[in-house]
Amino acid sequence: MTGCSRVVDLTSTSGVTSITSPNYPNLYPTNVQCYYYIRAPQSSRILLQFTDFNVPTNSINNCDDAVEIRYYNLGMSIDYLKI
């Protein structure tokens, strides 16, 4: 499995960023697994906006890929994540 994880730091001076999958706008590599960790100041709100979203399916119309969003706040038990 290939990885492409990174941390995205949002601050009061750089509060907007773009995240794209590997090889975008072309298909991403087979068996790639990406984790994007977004860090922001404590009083911030994060808005995720998907502008180009295409999840391929296999021949039986089952979804092979997924997007999962999890919330973690410093001080929370790490067991909460259950990765």
N, CA, C and O of each residue as an XYZ file, in Angstrom:
332
protein
N       0.832     -1.186      0.000
C       0.000      0.000      0.000
C       0.873      1.245      0.000
O       1.845      1.321      0.752
N       0.546      2.198     -0.816
C       1.284      3.449     -0.925
C       0.636      4.495     -0.035
O      -0.585      4.504      0.123
N       1.439      5.377      0.547
C       0.897      6.423      1.410
C       1.145      7.806      0.846
O       2.038      7.999      0.021
N       0.367      8.748      1.282
C       0.533     10.142      0.849
C       0.060     11.077      1.953
O      -0.545     12.111      1.667
N       0.321     10.735      3.187
C      -0.190     11.504      4.316
C       0.617     12.769      4.539
O       1.799     12.849      4.204
N      -0.067     13.770      5.124
C       0.623     15.002      5.508
C      -0.222     15.773      6.506
O      -1.421     15.536      6.647
N       0.430     16.704      7.195
C      -0.242     17.580      8.138
C      -0.477     18.915      7.454
O       0.432     19.472      6.838
N      -1.688     19.425      7.561
C      -2.054     20.727      7.000
C      -2.256     21.665      8.184
O      -3.197     21.495      8.959
N      -1.378     22.654      8.325
C      -1.484     23.613      9.422
C      -2.212     24.860      8.958
O      -1.770     25.539      8.031
N      -3.327     25.158      9.602
C      -4.072     26.383      9.318
C      -3.819     27.360     10.462
O      -3.926     26.992     11.632
N      -3.487     28.586     10.129
C      -3.267     29.609     11.141
C      -4.140     30.798     10.814
O      -4.835     30.808      9.798
N      -4.106     31.793     11.666
C      -4.926     32.983     11.414
C      -4.457     33.731     10.170
O      -5.236     34.486      9.587
N      -3.197     33.541      9.743
C      -2.707     34.230      8.542
C      -2.787     33.366      7.287
O      -2.760     33.895      6.176
N      -2.886     32.053      7.445
C      -2.997     31.173      6.277
C      -4.140     30.198      6.498
O      -3.919     29.003      6.691
N      -5.351     30.708      6.471
C      -6.519     29.908      6.825
C      -7.180     29.173      5.689
O      -8.190     28.503      5.906
N      -6.646     29.271      4.476
C      -7.261     28.593      3.332
C      -6.189     27.778      2.619
O      -5.085     28.267      2.377
N      -6.516     26.549      2.289
C      -5.571     25.707      1.558
C      -6.334     24.706      0.698
O      -7.533     24.502      0.887
N      -5.645     24.094     -0.232
C      -6.239     23.059     -1.082
C      -5.531     21.738     -0.824
O      -4.316     21.694     -0.630
N      -6.299     20.678     -0.826
C      -5.754     19.330     -0.685
C      -6.215     18.551     -1.905
O      -7.403     18.537     -2.227
N      -5.286     17.908     -2.576
C      -5.643     17.098     -3.749
C      -5.061     15.699     -3.590
O      -4.062     15.503     -2.899
N      -5.694     14.744     -4.230
C      -5.182     13.376     -4.188
C      -3.965     13.261     -5.101
O      -3.784     14.083     -6.000
N      -3.138     12.254     -4.877
C      -1.953     12.069     -5.719
C      -2.343     11.923     -7.191
O      -3.314     11.245     -7.527
N      -1.570     12.572     -8.056
C      -1.739     12.484     -9.509
C      -2.961     13.247    -10.025
O      -3.299     13.135    -11.204
N      -3.636     14.031     -9.151
C      -4.810     14.803     -9.574
C      -4.413     15.762    -10.689
O      -3.361     16.393    -10.585
N      -5.197     15.900    -11.742
C      -6.580     15.467    -11.960
C      -6.707     14.073    -12.579
O      -7.814     13.637    -12.894
N      -5.610     13.389    -12.751
C      -5.670     12.028    -13.277
C      -5.991     11.052    -12.148
O      -6.032     11.441    -10.981
N      -6.215      9.796    -12.490
C      -6.505      8.776    -11.487
C      -5.331      8.634    -10.534
O      -4.174      8.758    -10.935
N      -5.634      8.376     -9.280
C      -4.570      8.173     -8.305
C      -4.082      6.731     -8.393
O      -4.776      5.867     -8.928
N      -2.887      6.473     -7.866
C      -2.305      5.129     -7.966
C      -3.152      4.071     -7.253
O      -3.919      4.383     -6.342
N      -3.001      2.832     -7.679
C      -3.694      1.705     -7.060
C      -3.187      1.504     -5.634
O      -1.998      1.667     -5.361
N      -4.087      1.152     -4.740
C      -3.773      0.844     -3.340
C      -3.144      1.997     -2.571
O      -2.381      1.769     -1.632
N      -3.447      3.211     -2.949
C      -2.930      4.366     -2.209
C      -3.825      4.636     -1.013
O      -5.044      4.486     -1.095
N      -3.218      5.033      0.096
C      -3.978      5.327      1.307
C      -3.470      6.660      1.852
O      -2.321      6.761      2.282
N      -4.327      7.684      1.833
C      -3.930      9.029      2.222
C      -4.628      9.454      3.504
O      -5.822      9.220      3.695
N      -3.854     10.082      4.373
C      -4.396     10.665      5.598
C      -3.945     12.116      5.649
O      -2.748     12.398      5.591
N      -4.885     13.025      5.755
C      -4.569     14.447      5.864
C      -5.024     14.911      7.242
O      -6.213     14.867      7.559
N      -4.086     15.348      8.047
C      -4.372     15.825      9.399
C      -4.404     17.344      9.351
O      -3.409     17.981      9.007
N      -5.541     17.918      9.695
C      -5.706     19.374      9.634
C      -5.621     19.928     11.050
O      -6.396     19.548     11.928
N      -4.663     20.836     11.259
C      -4.517     21.488     12.558
C      -4.898     22.948     12.406
O      -4.490     23.614     11.454
N      -5.688     23.440     13.356
C      -6.158     24.830     13.317
C      -6.184     25.377     14.740
O      -6.227     24.607     15.700
N      -6.159     26.702     14.880
C      -6.272     27.288     16.218
C      -7.542     26.810     16.913
O      -8.535     26.493     16.257
N      -7.505     26.760     18.226
C      -8.581     26.165     19.025
C      -9.966     26.742     18.733
O     -10.940     25.990     18.700
N     -10.078     28.024     18.526
C     -11.404     28.629     18.334
C     -11.853     28.616     16.867
O     -12.859     29.239     16.528
N     -11.132     27.925     16.011
C     -11.445     27.920     14.573
C     -12.547     26.934     14.224
O     -12.808     25.971     14.944
N     -13.179     27.209     13.100
C     -14.120     26.272     12.482
C     -13.505     25.873     11.150
O     -12.916     26.704     10.458
N     -13.640     24.624     10.800
C     -13.067     24.138      9.542
C     -14.207     23.800      8.594
O     -15.134     23.073      8.951
N     -14.127     24.334      7.388
C     -15.112     24.060      6.349
C     -14.420     23.258      5.254
O     -13.428     23.710      4.682
N     -14.938     22.074      4.964
C     -14.406     21.262      3.872
C     -15.322     21.414      2.675
O     -16.530     21.200      2.771
N     -14.743     21.782      1.560
C     -15.529     21.971      0.341
C     -14.920     21.101     -0.749
O     -13.767     21.292     -1.136
N     -15.697     20.147     -1.240
C     -15.250     19.261     -2.311
C     -15.695     19.868     -3.633
O     -16.892     19.986     -3.892
N     -14.745     20.252     -4.463
C     -15.094     20.886     -5.734
C     -15.031     19.919     -6.914
O     -15.666     20.159     -7.941
N     -14.293     18.854     -6.783
C     -14.182     17.849     -7.843
C     -14.061     16.505     -7.150
O     -13.016     16.185     -6.583
N     -15.123     15.723     -7.193
C     -15.168     14.502     -6.398
C     -15.710     13.371     -7.258
O     -16.856     13.416     -7.705
N     -14.885     12.363     -7.486
C     -15.294     11.227     -8.301
C     -14.773      9.965     -7.624
O     -13.563      9.745     -7.570
N     -15.666      9.143     -7.114
C     -15.274      7.908     -6.450
C     -15.577      6.754     -7.393
O     -16.744      6.472     -7.668
N     -14.540      6.081     -7.893
C     -14.771      4.986     -8.837
C     -15.447      3.792     -8.169
O     -15.331      3.589     -6.961
N     -16.142      3.022     -8.964
C     -16.783      1.802     -8.473
C     -16.282      0.620     -9.278
O     -15.793      0.772    -10.397
N     -16.412     -0.563     -8.690
C     -16.014     -1.754     -9.447
C     -17.175     -2.211    -10.321
O     -18.198     -1.531    -10.397
N     -17.028     -3.340    -10.970
C     -18.031     -3.790    -11.933
C     -19.381     -4.134    -11.302
O     -20.376     -4.240    -12.020
N     -19.445     -4.311     -9.973
C     -20.713     -4.659     -9.328
C     -21.339     -3.414     -8.697
O     -22.292     -3.523     -7.925
N     -20.812     -2.241     -9.020
C     -21.279     -0.970     -8.466
C     -21.090     -0.853     -6.954
O     -21.861     -0.169     -6.280
N     -20.078     -1.511     -6.429
C     -19.693     -1.332     -5.032
C     -18.590     -0.283     -4.974
O     -17.701     -0.261     -5.825
N     -18.649      0.571     -3.983
C     -17.655      1.622     -3.844
C     -16.338      1.029     -3.361
O     -16.301      0.339     -2.342
N     -15.270      1.293     -4.082
C     -13.945      0.801     -3.714
C     -13.195      1.796     -2.834
O     -12.221      1.417     -2.183
N     -13.616      3.047     -2.795
C     -12.907      4.108     -2.105
C     -13.846      4.844     -1.160
O     -15.066      4.693     -1.229
N     -13.257      5.638     -0.279
C     -14.088      6.355      0.682
C     -13.371      7.596      1.196
O     -12.147      7.702      1.118
N     -14.147      8.523      1.718
C     -13.640      9.675      2.449
C     -14.203      9.556      3.853
O     -15.408      9.386      4.038
N     -13.335      9.644      4.825
C     -13.770      9.561      6.222
C     -13.246     10.787      6.950
O     -12.068     11.127      6.839
N     -14.117     11.446      7.690
C     -13.741     12.646      8.428
C     -13.869     12.343      9.914
O     -14.918     11.902     10.385
N     -12.792     12.585     10.638
C     -12.781     12.351     12.086
C     -12.380     13.632     12.789
O     -11.656     14.461     12.238
N     -12.853     13.780     13.992
C     -12.553     14.956     14.811
C     -11.727     14.527     16.010
O     -12.062     13.560     16.693
N     -10.650     15.250     16.261
C      -9.819     14.991     17.428
C      -9.390     16.315     18.014
O      -8.895     17.186     17.298
N      -9.576     16.473     19.305
C      -9.191     17.692     20.008
C      -8.094     17.325     20.987
O      -8.183     16.292     21.652
N      -7.055     18.152     21.092
C      -5.981     17.873     22.043
C      -6.566     17.645     23.428
O      -7.462     18.370     23.859
N      -6.067     16.655     24.108
C      -6.581     16.322     25.426
C      -7.575     15.176     25.396
O      -7.874     14.586     26.434
N      -8.095     14.851     24.205
C      -9.009     13.718     24.091
C      -8.200     12.430     24.144
O      -7.044     12.403     23.722
N      -8.795     11.378     24.656
C      -8.128     10.086     24.692
C      -7.865      9.612     23.269
O      -8.744      9.702     22.412
N      -6.674      9.116     23.017
C      -6.328      8.636     21.680
C      -7.198      7.446     21.282
O      -7.349      7.170     20.092
N      -7.772      6.739     22.253
C      -8.668      5.605     21.945
C      -9.887      6.064     21.166
O     -10.537      5.266     20.491
N     -10.198      7.365     21.262
C     -11.347      7.909     20.545
C     -11.210      7.741     19.033
O     -12.208      7.551     18.337
N      -9.975      7.811     18.521
C      -9.747      7.742     17.085
C      -9.986      6.351     16.511
O     -10.570      6.232     15.433
N      -9.563      5.322     17.183
C      -9.739      3.939     16.736
C      -9.394      3.761     15.268
O     -10.218      3.304     14.475
N      -8.179      4.120     14.915
C      -7.734      3.985     13.519
C      -7.347      2.546     13.246
O      -6.944      2.216     12.131
